[in-house]
């Protein structure tokens, strides 16, 4: 298959490309500069430029483009960029699909765990209601835009959680702190942190592309829930480092403002049952196996 990817240079996009190549598929990446190879397609989501003819030979699209929400604190201007980067990218892809004679059969479009807002100890399925806050509104708008795809295109929205990686993303910031032995829980540590390994994130996307019955939202989260305290402790154990120095909630809010509550202190206990019901089997289903992989012991 030929899979067109937006946001291909990001953490998930890079891993997705590697796994597609390893399994004999061809990733085609959307780039904002002039294309320099047959497996690149130029586009400009700010102006809505994407040649529909470029989609004629594509089997599936994976839409991951969007400015990172991990850049804290969120300024008013940066929040606009976060929104625009997702909505404009999705609009551009949808418009090209509508003008395409031979449409790809499936669109895997990004979304986020933020859809649910702060939900305490409640177990979240894909039928759980939308929450409140900036990220909930963002995820909802992103999903609604993807649903404007023409009939005949199967749309899957992937509600992405904390992606555990060996070098980048949240782990890229947290691991050096834990390795130095000065890490600990954030706030009271009781908030649920939905998580998934980078390996399983990309594997799940490929699985959903290949599952004709899959449509609508899917929680991309591991089957073993973990609180912030449990996750940090498990990583510390894998690294043989103490995790005794907590970061008070007030300090996080003082430095990171709104983003602290929505990203770091927010509680989201997500279920992977719908994804597993499609036959997906996790490579890292437990916190122990995921942490061992993150620190290079797997």
Wavefront OBJ file of the C-alpha trace (Angstrom):
o trace
v 0.000 0.000 0.000
v 0.921 3.645 -0.429
v 0.171 5.652 2.709
v 0.141 9.453 2.596
v 1.246 11.018 5.901
v 0.945 14.565 7.182
v 3.134 15.407 10.166
v 5.506 12.704 8.955
v 8.601 14.249 10.559
v 7.121 14.194 14.072
v 7.586 11.545 16.756
v 4.696 9.333 15.645
v 5.100 10.041 11.928
v 8.760 9.014 11.964
v 7.999 5.705 13.701
v 5.038 5.097 11.412
v 7.231 5.529 8.334
v 9.783 3.067 9.691
v 7.156 0.417 10.448
v 5.452 0.838 7.076
v 8.754 0.376 5.250
v 9.599 -2.650 7.409
v 6.318 -4.320 6.443
v 6.657 -3.661 2.717
v 4.444 -0.591 2.400
v 5.369 2.786 0.917
v 5.024 5.936 3.032
v 4.448 9.114 1.021
v 5.047 12.295 3.005
v 3.465 15.710 2.705
v 6.094 18.477 2.659
v 5.772 22.269 2.537
v 8.851 22.727 0.359
v 9.201 21.553 -3.222
v 9.048 17.754 -3.473
v 12.435 16.176 -4.175
v 11.449 12.503 -4.543
v 8.545 10.421 -5.902
v 7.506 9.699 -2.300
v 6.998 13.359 -1.401
v 3.978 15.552 -2.135
v 4.085 19.315 -1.730
v 1.245 21.041 0.074
v 0.463 24.262 1.919
v -2.283 23.900 4.537
v -2.215 27.633 5.264
v -3.500 28.337 1.759
v -5.315 25.023 1.275
v -2.980 23.886 -1.501
v -2.892 20.132 -2.181
v -3.195 18.740 -5.697
v -6.059 16.183 -5.727
v -4.214 14.295 -8.474
v -1.511 13.451 -5.921
v -4.066 11.299 -4.070
v -4.980 9.168 -7.085
v -2.497 6.386 -6.288
v -2.823 6.588 -2.490
v -4.486 3.790 -0.518
v -4.790 5.533 2.847
v -4.087 8.880 4.500
v -2.771 9.378 8.026
v -3.299 12.952 9.187
v -0.944 13.760 12.085
v -0.106 17.397 11.332
v -0.357 19.872 14.186
v 1.762 22.146 16.362
v 2.791 20.422 19.595
v 0.684 21.016 22.682
v 3.755 20.229 24.789
v 5.264 23.673 24.259
v 4.368 25.348 27.555
v 3.105 27.781 28.647
v 0.450 28.326 25.990
v 0.322 31.945 24.952
v -2.815 33.335 23.333
v -1.018 33.429 19.984
v 0.355 29.901 20.326
v -3.094 28.510 21.141
v -4.296 29.977 17.848
v -1.395 28.225 16.110
v -2.264 24.900 17.771
v -5.852 25.173 16.519
v -5.044 26.481 13.053
v -2.352 23.891 12.378
v -4.833 21.044 12.925
v -7.965 22.511 11.380
v -6.266 23.954 8.277
v -4.379 20.707 7.631
v -7.519 18.619 7.918
v -9.566 21.017 5.773
v -6.911 20.902 3.069
v -6.909 17.099 2.992
v -10.724 16.903 2.969
v -10.987 19.386 0.096
v -8.441 17.438 -1.955
v -10.399 14.237 -1.291
v -13.593 15.863 -2.532
v -11.881 16.782 -5.797
v -10.175 13.418 -6.255
v -11.456 10.996 -8.896
v -9.982 7.866 -7.298
v -10.131 8.500 -3.552
v -8.088 6.674 -0.910
v -10.315 4.262 0.991
v -9.451 5.363 4.523
v -8.496 8.490 6.460
v -6.853 8.028 9.848
v -7.113 11.460 11.443
v -5.503 12.708 14.613
v -7.340 13.521 17.811
v -6.355 13.447 21.468
v -7.186 12.196 24.940
v -7.892 15.832 25.731
v -11.326 15.252 24.167
v -12.531 13.927 27.534
v -11.249 16.721 29.762
v -10.471 16.046 33.438
v -12.557 13.044 34.499
v -11.072 11.805 37.778
v -11.375 8.044 38.269
v -14.034 7.427 35.588
v -13.132 4.787 32.982
v -13.362 6.451 29.577
v -14.668 4.673 26.485
v -15.171 6.218 23.075
v -18.825 6.840 23.963
v -17.912 8.978 26.990
v -19.005 12.612 26.571
v -16.724 15.450 25.519
v -15.220 17.284 28.452
v -14.414 20.933 29.062
v -11.321 23.009 28.417
v -9.092 24.077 25.568
v -7.941 20.583 24.611
v -11.477 19.170 24.676
v -12.688 21.894 22.323
v -9.628 21.411 20.107
v -10.058 17.626 19.804
v -13.771 17.973 19.122
v -13.204 20.529 16.341
v -10.456 18.352 14.841
v -12.681 15.280 14.784
v -15.649 17.163 13.330
v -13.474 18.452 10.484
v -12.330 14.927 9.623
v -15.936 13.743 9.487
v -16.530 16.048 6.509
v -14.685 13.549 4.310
v -16.729 12.422 1.290
v -18.787 9.256 1.495
v -16.744 6.275 0.429
v -13.819 7.276 2.652
v -13.696 5.398 5.942
v -12.770 7.849 8.712
v -11.015 6.802 11.917
v -10.146 9.308 14.639
v -7.248 8.276 16.847
v -7.490 9.734 20.343
v -3.808 9.821 21.179
v -2.540 9.694 24.755
v 0.919 10.123 26.296
v 3.275 8.342 23.897
v 6.203 6.690 25.679
v 9.395 7.047 23.652
v 13.057 6.435 24.327
v 14.219 9.883 23.271
v 11.463 12.336 22.361
v 8.057 13.598 23.397
v 7.194 13.662 27.096
v 9.868 11.068 27.855
v 12.505 13.216 26.203
v 11.950 15.739 28.985
v 11.241 13.340 31.853
v 13.906 10.651 31.432
v 16.971 12.909 31.971
v 15.393 14.150 35.214
v 14.680 10.624 36.411
v 18.155 9.435 35.429
v 19.627 12.162 37.628
v 17.631 10.828 40.576
v 15.708 14.032 41.269
v 12.334 13.129 39.734
v 9.021 12.414 41.345
v 5.258 12.623 41.049
v 3.561 15.764 39.725
v 1.010 17.240 42.091
v -0.481 14.543 44.320
v 0.328 11.914 41.678
v -3.176 10.438 41.833
v -4.219 11.686 38.390
v -4.586 8.947 35.774
v -2.148 9.232 32.874
v -3.276 7.311 29.800
v -0.178 6.041 27.977
v 0.976 3.918 25.042
v 4.413 2.957 23.748
v 5.568 4.581 20.527
v 5.873 1.129 18.973
v 2.246 0.282 19.739
v 1.025 3.709 18.643
v 2.331 3.186 15.107
v 1.290 -0.484 15.083
v -2.266 0.502 16.071
v -2.478 3.041 13.235
v -1.396 0.425 10.691
v -3.847 -2.067 12.213
v -6.738 0.400 11.886
v -5.809 1.069 8.256
v -6.017 -2.674 7.633
v -9.284 -3.230 9.530
v -12.193 -2.518 7.129
v -14.772 -2.483 9.920
v -12.948 0.159 11.980
v -14.436 3.650 11.873
v -15.052 6.538 14.239
v -13.018 7.277 17.379
v -10.551 4.873 18.974
v -8.639 5.353 22.205
v -4.993 4.641 21.445
v -4.020 3.728 24.970
v -2.454 0.694 26.616
v -4.764 -1.734 28.463
v -3.088 -1.211 31.869
v -4.139 2.097 33.477
v -1.573 3.987 35.550
v -1.544 7.043 37.743
v 1.159 9.667 37.403
v 2.789 8.334 40.590
v 2.730 4.740 39.305
v 4.179 5.665 35.921
v 6.998 7.773 37.363
v 7.769 5.077 39.952
v 7.850 2.353 37.271
v 10.262 4.380 35.145
v 12.447 5.075 38.170
v 12.516 1.373 39.020
v 13.516 0.478 35.456
v 16.308 3.052 35.680
v 17.300 2.031 39.237
v 16.780 5.611 40.408
v 14.720 7.044 43.282
v 11.556 9.035 42.515
v 11.107 10.789 45.847
v 11.076 14.482 44.931
v 7.561 15.612 43.998
v 6.708 18.750 42.061
v 3.869 20.645 43.792
v 0.791 21.430 41.722
v 1.011 25.139 42.550
v 4.540 25.297 41.113
v 3.445 23.636 37.876
v 0.525 26.036 37.549
v 2.744 29.010 38.280
v 5.199 28.074 35.524
v 2.973 26.399 32.928
v -0.366 28.054 33.736
v -3.367 26.587 31.854
v -1.262 23.852 30.259
v -0.260 22.478 33.659
v -3.849 21.621 34.550
v -4.814 20.278 31.125
v -1.674 18.263 30.356
v 0.085 17.403 33.622
v -2.505 17.409 36.399
v -5.518 16.303 34.334
v -6.857 12.797 35.094
v -7.856 10.518 32.207
v -8.330 6.798 32.777
v -8.929 5.500 29.267
v -10.116 2.095 28.086
v -8.503 0.247 25.173
v -11.397 -2.230 24.899
v -12.717 -0.950 21.544
v -9.285 -1.151 19.930
v -8.666 -4.635 21.349
v -12.077 -5.773 20.081
v -10.776 -5.251 16.519
v -8.110 -7.890 17.196
v -5.226 -5.570 18.026
v -2.606 -7.150 20.314
v -0.274 -4.832 22.214
v 3.460 -5.396 22.159
v 3.747 -3.453 25.424
v 0.462 -4.062 27.275
v 1.813 -3.515 30.788
v 3.564 -0.585 32.423
v 6.462 -2.893 33.305
v 7.023 -4.002 29.698
v 6.682 -0.468 28.352
v 9.114 1.035 30.873
v 11.642 -1.733 30.209
v 11.449 -0.874 26.500
v 11.737 2.880 27.137
v 14.988 2.487 29.096
v 16.423 0.010 26.570
v 16.059 -3.220 28.539
v 13.612 -4.829 26.110
l 1 2 3 4 5 6 7 8 9 10 11 12 13 14 15 16 17 18 19 20 21 22 23 24 25 26 27 28 29 30 31 32 33 34 35 36 37 38 39 40 41 42 43 44 45 46 47 48 49 50 51 52 53 54 55 56 57 58 59 60 61 62 63 64 65 66 67 68 69 70 71 72 73 74 75 76 77 78 79 80 81 82 83 84 85 86 87 88 89 90 91 92 93 94 95 96 97 98 99 100 101 102 103 104 105 106 107 108 109 110 111 112 113 114 115 116 117 118 119 120 121 122 123 124 125 126 127 128 129 130 131 132 133 134 135 136 137 138 139 140 141 142 143 144 145 146 147 148 149 150 151 152 153 154 155 156 157 158 159 160 161 162 163 164 165 166 167 168 169 170 171 172 173 174 175 176 177 178 179 180 181 182 183 184 185 186 187 188 189 190 191 192 193 194 195 196 197 198 199 200 201 202 203 204 205 206 207 208 209 210 211 212 213 214 215 216 217 218 219 220 221 222 223 224 225 226 227 228 229 230 231 232 233 234 235 236 237 238 239 240 241 242 243 244 245 246 247 248 249 250 251 252 253 254 255 256 257 258 259 260 261 262 263 264 265 266 267 268 269 270 271 272 273 274 275 276 277 278 279 280 281 282 283 284 285 286 287 288 289 290 291 292 293 294 295 296 297 298
